């Protein structure tokens, strides 16, 4: 039982760290042009629509490292219902 509790806690900590880092990337990249609430309010998008949105933002001048792109997309995909 102890091992299960420890495993769940470890998973939660790792998952939280990944989501927190991705959220930081969203804040860093998206808040330069608009309020990040726009991102969170658009959470009913599909993964395809998020990809399209990200591509459009790049065309509008978004500069992101491959690591930031990966983090942002992974975070946005967690918002898909």
C-alpha positions in Angstrom: 0.0 0.0 0.0 2.9 2.4 0.9 4.5 1.8 -2.5 1.2 2.6 -4.3 0.9 5.9 -2.4 4.5 6.8 -3.0 4.1 6.0 -6.7 1.0 8.1 -7.0 2.6 11.0 -5.2 5.7 10.8 -7.5 3.6 10.7 -10.6 1.6 13.7 -9.4 4.7 15.7 -8.6 6.3 14.9 -12.0 3.0 15.6 -13.9 2.6 18.9 -12.0 6.2 19.9 -12.8 5.6 19.3 -16.5 2.3 21.2 -16.6 3.9 24.1 -14.6 6.8 24.3 -17.1 4.4 24.2 -20.1 2.2 26.8 -18.5 5.3 29.0 -18.1 6.0 28.6 -21.8 2.4 29.6 -22.6 2.8 32.7 -20.4 6.1 33.6 -22.0 5.1 33.1 -25.6 1.5 34.1 -25.6 1.4 37.1 -23.3 3.5 39.2 -25.6 0.6 39.8 -27.9 -2.6 39.1 -25.9 -3.9 38.1 -22.5 -3.3 34.5 -21.7 -6.9 34.3 -20.5 -7.6 34.1 -24.2 -5.7 30.8 -24.3 -7.5 29.3 -21.3 -10.9 30.5 -22.5 -10.4 28.8 -25.9 -10.0 25.4 -24.2 -12.7 23.7 -26.2 -10.4 23.4 -29.3 -9.3 20.2 -30.8 -5.6 19.3 -31.1 -5.9 20.0 -34.9 -7.3 23.5 -34.1 -4.5 24.2 -31.6 -1.9 23.2 -34.2 -3.6 25.5 -36.7 -3.7 28.3 -34.1 0.0 27.8 -33.2 1.0 27.9 -36.9 -1.0 31.1 -37.4 0.8 32.7 -34.4 4.2 31.7 -35.9 3.1 33.5 -39.1 2.3 36.5 -37.0 5.8 36.6 -35.6 5.9 34.2 -32.7 9.5 33.2 -32.0 9.8 29.9 -30.1 12.5 27.4 -29.5 11.7 23.8 -30.5 11.5 23.0 -26.7 9.1 25.9 -26.1 7.0 24.8 -29.1 6.8 21.2 -27.7 5.9 22.4 -24.2 3.3 24.8 -25.4 1.6 22.3 -27.7 1.7 19.6 -25.0 0.0 22.0 -22.6 -2.6 23.2 -25.1 -3.4 19.5 -25.8 -4.2 19.0 -22.1 -7.0 21.6 -22.5 -8.8 19.6 -25.2 -12.0 18.2 -23.8 
